[in-house]
Amino acid sequence: MPRGLTVTTASTAGRLHLALRWSRTLLSHGDGAHLRDLFEHYLHTTEVTR
C-alpha cells in the first residue's frame, strides 16, 4: 500500500483511466470515496460533448 496518496493515469483507445490509492492511516474509506467523487465530477466537466 502507498504511504500517502498515489494518482495514476493511463490513456487507452482515447479514454482516460484514473486510479487512486491511499493509505488507510491517511484517508478513511469515506474520505477516499469523497476524493473519487471529486475527481469524477471535475473530470466530467472536461468531457467534450458533440
Biopython code that builds the backbone (N, CA, C, O; Angstrom):
import numpy as np
from Bio.PDB.StructureBuilder import StructureBuilder

atoms = [
    (1, "MET", "N", (0.841, -1.180, 0.000)),
    (1, "MET", "CA", (0.000, 0.000, 0.000)),
    (1, "MET", "C", (0.885, 1.243, 0.000)),
    (1, "MET", "O", (1.990, 1.238, 0.542)),
    (2, "PRO", "N", (0.379, 2.295, -0.615)),
    (2, "PRO", "CA", (1.137, 3.543, -0.606)),
    (2, "PRO", "C", (1.188, 4.140, 0.804)),
    (2, "PRO", "O", (0.331, 3.856, 1.640)),
    (3, "ARG", "N", (2.177, 4.949, 1.049)),
    (3, "ARG", "CA", (2.299, 5.610, 2.352)),
    (3, "ARG", "C", (1.492, 6.888, 2.405)),
    (3, "ARG", "O", (1.255, 7.429, 3.485)),
    (4, "GLY", "N", (1.074, 7.370, 1.273)),
    (4, "GLY", "CA", (0.294, 8.603, 1.202)),
    (4, "GLY", "C", (-0.817, 8.446, 0.188)),
    (4, "GLY", "O", (-1.669, 7.566, 0.312)),
    (5, "LEU", "N", (-0.800, 9.302, -0.813)),
    (5, "LEU", "CA", (-1.801, 9.283, -1.871)),
    (5, "LEU", "C", (-1.086, 9.091, -3.203)),
    (5, "LEU", "O", (-0.110, 9.783, -3.492)),
    (6, "THR", "N", (-1.568, 8.160, -4.007)),
    (6, "THR", "CA", (-0.997, 7.900, -5.320)),
    (6, "THR", "C", (-2.086, 8.070, -6.370)),
    (6, "THR", "O", (-3.173, 7.508, -6.245)),
    (7, "VAL", "N", (-1.787, 8.851, -7.407)),
    (7, "VAL", "CA", (-2.701, 9.035, -8.530)),
    (7, "VAL", "C", (-1.982, 8.534, -9.775)),
    (7, "VAL", "O", (-0.882, 8.985, -10.093)),
    (8, "THR", "N", (-2.613, 7.597, -10.473)),
    (8, "THR", "CA", (-2.031, 7.029, -11.684)),
    (8, "THR", "C", (-3.014, 7.213, -12.827)),
    (8, "THR", "O", (-4.213, 6.985, -12.666)),
    (9, "THR", "N", (-2.508, 7.626, -13.978)),
    (9, "THR", "CA", (-3.365, 7.783, -15.150)),
    (9, "THR", "C", (-2.791, 7.028, -16.329)),
    (9, "THR", "O", (-1.582, 6.820, -16.424)),
    (10, "ALA", "N", (-3.673, 6.621, -17.224)),
    (10, "ALA", "CA", (-3.271, 5.980, -18.471)),
    (10, "ALA", "C", (-4.329, 6.306, -19.514)),
    (10, "ALA", "O", (-5.509, 6.457, -19.194)),
    (11, "SER", "N", (-3.897, 6.413, -20.753)),
    (11, "SER", "CA", (-4.830, 6.660, -21.841)),
    (11, "SER", "C", (-4.803, 5.450, -22.760)),
    (11, "SER", "O", (-3.746, 5.045, -23.243)),
    (12, "THR", "N", (-5.981, 4.877, -22.998)),
    (12, "THR", "CA", (-6.092, 3.712, -23.855)),
    (12, "THR", "C", (-7.272, 3.910, -24.796)),
    (12, "THR", "O", (-8.391, 4.160, -24.347)),
    (13, "ALA", "N", (-7.032, 3.800, -26.075)),
    (13, "ALA", "CA", (-8.088, 3.919, -27.093)),
    (13, "ALA", "C", (-8.890, 5.217, -26.916)),
    (13, "ALA", "O", (-10.113, 5.223, -27.058)),
    (14, "GLY", "N", (-8.196, 6.299, -26.610)),
    (14, "GLY", "CA", (-8.854, 7.590, -26.484)),
    (14, "GLY", "C", (-9.605, 7.808, -25.187)),
    (14, "GLY", "O", (-10.320, 8.799, -25.042)),
    (15, "ARG", "N", (-9.452, 6.889, -24.239)),
    (15, "ARG", "CA", (-10.138, 7.023, -22.948)),
    (15, "ARG", "C", (-9.105, 7.180, -21.841)),
    (15, "ARG", "O", (-8.065, 6.522, -21.836)),
    (16, "LEU", "N", (-9.418, 8.062, -20.909)),
    (16, "LEU", "CA", (-8.537, 8.294, -19.775)),
    (16, "LEU", "C", (-8.942, 7.376, -18.625)),
    (16, "LEU", "O", (-10.114, 7.320, -18.253)),
    (17, "HIS", "N", (-7.980, 6.665, -18.070)),
    (17, "HIS", "CA", (-8.207, 5.800, -16.921)),
    (17, "HIS", "C", (-7.450, 6.393, -15.743)),
    (17, "HIS", "O", (-6.291, 6.789, -15.872)),
    (18, "LEU", "N", (-8.106, 6.450, -14.611)),
    (18, "LEU", "CA", (-7.535, 7.058, -13.422)),
    (18, "LEU", "C", (-7.623, 6.068, -12.268)),
    (18, "LEU", "O", (-8.678, 5.484, -12.021)),
    (19, "ALA", "N", (-6.526, 5.885, -11.571)),
    (19, "ALA", "CA", (-6.510, 5.014, -10.391)),
    (19, "ALA", "C", (-6.034, 5.822, -9.196)),
    (19, "ALA", "O", (-5.026, 6.524, -9.268)),
    (20, "LEU", "N", (-6.764, 5.716, -8.103)),
    (20, "LEU", "CA", (-6.411, 6.375, -6.847)),
    (20, "LEU", "C", (-6.105, 5.307, -5.812)),
    (20, "LEU", "O", (-6.865, 4.350, -5.662)),
    (21, "ARG", "N", (-5.002, 5.461, -5.101)),
    (21, "ARG", "CA", (-4.659, 4.574, -3.986)),
    (21, "ARG", "C", (-4.207, 5.446, -2.836)),
    (21, "ARG", "O", (-3.523, 6.450, -3.035)),
    (22, "TRP", "N", (-4.593, 5.056, -1.629)),
    (22, "TRP", "CA", (-4.223, 5.849, -0.471)),
    (22, "TRP", "C", (-3.996, 4.962, 0.732)),
    (22, "TRP", "O", (-4.484, 3.834, 0.804)),
    (23, "SER", "N", (-3.252, 5.494, 1.661)),
    (23, "SER", "CA", (-3.014, 4.814, 2.922)),
    (23, "SER", "C", (-4.246, 4.969, 3.799)),
    (23, "SER", "O", (-4.794, 6.066, 3.909)),
    (24, "ARG", "N", (-4.681, 3.899, 4.415)),
    (24, "ARG", "CA", (-5.854, 3.972, 5.289)),
    (24, "ARG", "C", (-5.566, 4.781, 6.553)),
    (24, "ARG", "O", (-6.497, 5.237, 7.218)),
    (25, "THR", "N", (-4.300, 4.963, 6.887)),
    (25, "THR", "CA", (-3.978, 5.839, 8.022)),
    (25, "THR", "C", (-4.108, 7.303, 7.621)),
    (25, "THR", "O", (-4.273, 8.170, 8.479)),
    (26, "LEU", "N", (-4.036, 7.581, 6.321)),
    (26, "LEU", "CA", (-4.162, 8.945, 5.820)),
    (26, "LEU", "C", (-5.622, 9.306, 5.549)),
    (26, "LEU", "O", (-6.089, 10.367, 5.962)),
    (27, "LEU", "N", (-6.333, 8.431, 4.861)),
    (27, "LEU", "CA", (-7.723, 8.681, 4.490)),
    (27, "LEU", "C", (-8.584, 7.480, 4.850)),
    (27, "LEU", "O", (-8.185, 6.338, 4.621)),
    (28, "SER", "N", (-9.759, 7.728, 5.411)),
    (28, "SER", "CA", (-10.686, 6.637, 5.688)),
    (28, "SER", "C", (-11.390, 6.244, 4.389)),
    (28, "SER", "O", (-11.206, 6.893, 3.358)),
    (29, "HIS", "N", (-12.193, 5.187, 4.439)),
    (29, "HIS", "CA", (-12.940, 4.761, 3.253)),
    (29, "HIS", "C", (-13.842, 5.885, 2.749)),
    (29, "HIS", "O", (-13.925, 6.121, 1.544)),
    (30, "GLY", "N", (-14.512, 6.573, 3.655)),
    (30, "GLY", "CA", (-15.393, 7.675, 3.272)),
    (30, "GLY", "C", (-14.633, 8.823, 2.633)),
    (30, "GLY", "O", (-15.116, 9.432, 1.678)),
    (31, "ASP", "N", (-13.437, 9.128, 3.157)),
    (31, "ASP", "CA", (-12.599, 10.179, 2.573)),
    (31, "ASP", "C", (-12.180, 9.800, 1.159)),
    (31, "ASP", "O", (-12.208, 10.631, 0.252)),
    (32, "GLY", "N", (-11.796, 8.550, 0.980)),
    (32, "GLY", "CA", (-11.394, 8.077, -0.349)),
    (32, "GLY", "C", (-12.541, 8.135, -1.338)),
    (32, "GLY", "O", (-12.350, 8.513, -2.494)),
    (33, "ALA", "N", (-13.732, 7.764, -0.891)),
    (33, "ALA", "CA", (-14.908, 7.826, -1.762)),
    (33, "ALA", "C", (-15.215, 9.277, -2.139)),
    (33, "ALA", "O", (-15.587, 9.557, -3.278)),
    (34, "HIS", "N", (-15.061, 10.188, -1.197)),
    (34, "HIS", "CA", (-15.286, 11.610, -1.481)),
    (34, "HIS", "C", (-14.268, 12.117, -2.501)),
    (34, "HIS", "O", (-14.624, 12.847, -3.426)),
    (35, "LEU", "N", (-13.009, 11.732, -2.335)),
    (35, "LEU", "CA", (-11.971, 12.127, -3.282)),
    (35, "LEU", "C", (-12.275, 11.579, -4.669)),
    (35, "LEU", "O", (-12.122, 12.291, -5.661)),
    (36, "ARG", "N", (-12.702, 10.328, -4.750)),
    (36, "ARG", "CA", (-13.079, 9.713, -6.032)),
    (36, "ARG", "C", (-14.212, 10.504, -6.681)),
    (36, "ARG", "O", (-14.173, 10.780, -7.880)),
    (37, "ASP", "N", (-15.216, 10.867, -5.893)),
    (37, "ASP", "CA", (-16.349, 11.619, -6.424)),
    (37, "ASP", "C", (-15.920, 12.990, -6.945)),
    (37, "ASP", "O", (-16.421, 13.449, -7.971)),
    (38, "LEU", "N", (-14.994, 13.641, -6.242)),
    (38, "LEU", "CA", (-14.480, 14.931, -6.722)),
    (38, "LEU", "C", (-13.760, 14.778, -8.059)),
    (38, "LEU", "O", (-13.982, 15.561, -8.983)),
    (39, "PHE", "N", (-12.891, 13.758, -8.159)),
    (39, "PHE", "CA", (-12.197, 13.509, -9.423)),
    (39, "PHE", "C", (-13.198, 13.248, -10.539)),
    (39, "PHE", "O", (-13.060, 13.784, -11.639)),
    (40, "GLU", "N", (-14.205, 12.426, -10.258)),
    (40, "GLU", "CA", (-15.212, 12.103, -11.268)),
    (40, "GLU", "C", (-15.951, 13.364, -11.719)),
    (40, "GLU", "O", (-16.149, 13.573, -12.916)),
    (41, "HIS", "N", (-16.355, 14.190, -10.779)),
    (41, "HIS", "CA", (-17.085, 15.411, -11.109)),
    (41, "HIS", "C", (-16.255, 16.344, -11.978)),
    (41, "HIS", "O", (-16.722, 16.796, -13.023)),
    (42, "TYR", "N", (-15.025, 16.636, -11.554)),
    (42, "TYR", "CA", (-14.220, 17.604, -12.286)),
    (42, "TYR", "C", (-13.686, 17.058, -13.596)),
    (42, "TYR", "O", (-13.509, 17.824, -14.543)),
    (43, "LEU", "N", (-13.424, 15.757, -13.683)),
    (43, "LEU", "CA", (-13.033, 15.175, -14.964)),
    (43, "LEU", "C", (-14.213, 15.196, -15.929)),
    (43, "LEU", "O", (-14.031, 15.415, -17.127)),
    (44, "HIS", "N", (-15.409, 14.971, -15.423)),
    (44, "HIS", "CA", (-16.588, 15.006, -16.272)),
    (44, "HIS", "C", (-16.791, 16.390, -16.886)),
    (44, "HIS", "O", (-17.269, 16.495, -18.016)),
    (45, "THR", "N", (-16.437, 17.446, -16.167)),
    (45, "THR", "CA", (-16.611, 18.801, -16.693)),
    (45, "THR", "C", (-15.655, 19.080, -17.851)),
    (45, "THR", "O", (-15.873, 20.030, -18.603)),
    (46, "THR", "N", (-14.609, 18.281, -18.013)),
    (46, "THR", "CA", (-13.671, 18.474, -19.125)),
    (46, "THR", "C", (-14.072, 17.653, -20.343)),
    (46, "THR", "O", (-13.411, 17.726, -21.378)),
    (47, "GLU", "N", (-15.154, 16.865, -20.235)),
    (47, "GLU", "CA", (-15.590, 15.999, -21.328)),
    (47, "GLU", "C", (-16.051, 16.826, -22.527)),
    (47, "GLU", "O", (-16.738, 17.837, -22.378)),
    (48, "VAL", "N", (-15.663, 16.382, -23.696)),
    (48, "VAL", "CA", (-16.076, 17.042, -24.928)),
    (48, "VAL", "C", (-17.439, 16.473, -25.337)),
    (48, "VAL", "O", (-17.597, 15.261, -25.482)),
    (49, "THR", "N", (-18.401, 17.350, -25.518)),
    (49, "THR", "CA", (-19.708, 16.898, -25.973)),
    (49, "THR", "C", (-19.847, 17.234, -27.458)),
    (49, "THR", "O", (-19.390, 18.281, -27.916)),
    (50, "ARG", "N", (-20.472, 16.349, -28.183)),
    (50, "ARG", "CA", (-20.600, 16.553, -29.635)),
    (50, "ARG", "C", (-22.030, 16.649, -30.035)),
    (50, "ARG", "O", (-22.331, 16.820, -31.216)),
]
sb = StructureBuilder()
sb.init_structure("model")
sb.init_model(0)
sb.init_chain("A")
sb.init_seg("    ")
for serial, (resi, resn, name, xyz) in enumerate(atoms, 1):
    if name == "N":
        sb.init_residue(resn, " ", resi, " ")
    sb.init_atom(name, np.array(xyz, "f"), 0.0, 1.0, " ", f" {name:<3s}", serial, name[0])
structure = sb.get_structure()
